[in-house]
């Protein structure tokens, strides 16, 4: 089975980088896949891609050894399984608030006897190899977003779910749920304290941890804190920043 580059980075004692794909564009995805990221995340929750666009984007990523991740729209087993069958090497599941939520998600990601994933990895076997079934349960990443006051209260119970690989911080929704302004790269003390609490919970449970950032400087600071997967920027962020610079060249 094709190796998971993110897991390989962790085995080397290193954090892994990630870029978020919100535009749903095939060519933009392929360009970014060739820039040296460890992983790319196709966003089906707030991004512009539909299922067909996601499949095309995963195909573009597979021209490299970059690990393809997908954020599903919600904790829906059908959406999870379809993304895995299309070749996602990890699923980011939003709005996981309880242990039961997490158990339902992890079960959808794992073949029996560890879970309830249905068999039908059409593109996944083409991408990963003929031995996909033998290694899928140990190669594909299960990642839950902790992004609410309820999830924060239940974070240790969530982290204790067997088969879970990572707690991933969604800082904007987390801050919003705590009565703070929604923001990535936050310095708000209440939200920062919550982020630290999630990181500590992951470490206690011997799980990996991830966080969404919008700048390299903030991502570096989060790496120093101990996060294992660092979303540094997004395709729309890069486009906006570059276009903004170009538009001001005469000013």
Residue pairs with C-beta under 8 A, 6 or more apart in sequence:
1 128
1 129
1 131
1 132
1 134
1 135
1 136
1 139
2 65
2 127
2 128
2 129
3 65
3 139
4 67
4 89
4 90
4 139
4 140
4 141
5 16
5 38
5 39
5 65
5 66
5 67
6 16
6 38
6 39
6 67
6 89
6 90
6 141
6 229
7 139
7 141
9 15
9 16
9 38
10 16
10 208
10 228
15 223
15 227
15 228
15 229
15 230
16 38
16 39
16 67
16 228
16 229
16 230
17 37
17 38
17 39
17 219
17 230
17 232
18 37
18 38
18 39
18 40
18 41
18 69
18 210
18 229
18 230
18 231
18 232
19 32
19 35
19 37
19 39
19 40
19 41
19 231
19 232
19 233
19 234
19 235
20 40
20 41
20 43
20 212
20 231
20 233
20 234
20 235
20 237
21 28
21 29
21 32
21 40
21 41
21 42
21 43
21 47
21 49
21 57
21 234
21 235
22 43
22 46
22 47
22 48
22 234
22 235
22 236
23 47
23 48
23 49
23 235
23 236
23 239
24 47
24 48
24 49
24 50
24 53
24 54
24 57
25 48
25 57
25 235
26 53
26 56
26 57
26 60
27 60
28 235
28 239
29 40
29 42
29 57
29 60
29 61
29 235
30 60
30 61
30 63
32 40
32 235
33 40
33 60
33 61
33 63
33 64
33 66
34 63
34 64
37 66
38 66
38 67
39 66
39 67
39 68
39 69
39 90
39 229
40 61
40 66
40 67
40 68
40 69
41 69
41 70
41 71
41 92
41 231
42 49
42 54
42 57
42 58
42 68
42 69
42 70
42 71
42 88
43 49
43 71
44 50
44 51
44 54
44 70
44 71
44 72
44 73
44 79
44 83
45 71
45 72
45 73
45 74
45 94
47 71
49 57
51 82
51 86
54 70
54 83
54 86
55 86
55 87
55 123
57 68
58 68
58 70
58 86
58 87
58 88
58 123
58 127
59 87
59 123
61 68
62 68
62 87
62 127
67 89
67 90
68 87
68 88
68 89
68 90
69 88
69 89
69 90
69 91
69 92
69 141
69 143
70 83
70 86
70 88
70 90
70 91
70 92
71 91
71 92
71 93
71 94
72 79
72 80
72 83
72 91
72 92
72 93
72 94
73 79
73 94
74 94
74 95
75 93
75 94
75 95
75 96
75 101
75 104
75 105
77 104
77 105
77 107
77 108
77 116
80 91
80 93
80 105
80 108
80 109
81 108
81 117
81 118
81 120
83 91
84 91
84 109
84 117
84 121
84 124
84 136
84 140
85 120
85 121
85 122
85 123
85 124
86 122
86 123
86 124
87 123
87 124
87 126
87 127
87 128
88 124
88 140
89 128
89 139
89 140
89 141
90 140
90 141
90 142
90 143
90 165
91 105
91 109
91 140
91 141
91 142
91 143
92 143
92 144
92 145
92 168
93 105
93 142
93 143
93 144
93 145
94 145
94 147
94 170
95 101
95 145
95 147
95 148
95 151
95 173
96 102
96 105
96 144
96 145
96 146
96 151
96 158
97 148
97 150
97 151
97 154
98 150
98 151
98 154
98 157
98 158
99 154
99 157
99 158
99 160
99 161
101 144
101 158
102 144
102 158
102 161
102 164
103 161
105 142
105 144
106 115
106 142
106 161
106 162
106 163
106 164
107 115
107 116
107 117
107 163
108 115
108 116
108 117
109 115
109 117
109 140
109 142
109 163
110 116
110 117
110 137
110 142
110 163
111 117
111 119
111 133
111 136
111 137
114 137
114 163
115 137
115 163
119 133
121 128
121 132
121 133
121 136
124 132
124 136
125 132
128 135
128 136
128 139
137 163
141 165
141 166
142 163
142 164
142 165
142 166
143 165
143 166
143 167
143 168
143 210
143 229
144 158
144 164
144 166
144 167
144 168
145 168
145 169
145 170
145 173
146 152
146 155
146 158
146 167
146 168
146 169
146 170
146 174
146 198
147 169
147 170
147 171
147 172
147 173
147 174
147 177
148 173
148 174
148 177
149 177
149 178
150 177
151 158
152 174
152 177
152 178
152 194
152 197
152 198
155 167
155 197
155 198
155 201
156 201
156 204
156 205
158 164
158 167
158 201
159 167
159 201
159 202
159 204
159 205
159 207
160 205
164 207
165 207
165 208
166 202
166 207
166 208
166 209
166 210
166 228
166 229
167 198
167 199
167 201
167 202
167 207
167 208
167 209
167 210
168 209
168 210
168 211
168 212
168 229
169 195
169 198
169 199
169 209
169 210
169 211
169 212
170 212
171 182
171 183
171 184
171 185
171 186
171 191
171 195
171 211
171 212
172 182
172 183
172 184
172 212
173 182
174 191
174 194
174 195
175 181
175 182
175 183
175 186
175 188
175 190
175 191
175 194
176 182
178 190
178 191
178 194
179 190
180 186
180 188
180 190
180 191
181 188
183 191
184 212
184 213
184 214
184 218
185 213
185 214
185 215
185 218
186 192
186 195
195 211
196 225
198 209
199 209
199 225
199 226
199 227
202 208
202 209
203 209
203 226
208 228
208 229
209 226
209 227
209 228
209 229
210 227
210 228
210 229
210 230
210 231
211 222
211 227
211 229
211 230
211 231
212 231
213 219
213 222
213 230
213 231
213 232
213 233
214 233
214 234
214 237
215 232
215 233
216 232
216 233
219 230
219 231
219 232
222 230
223 230
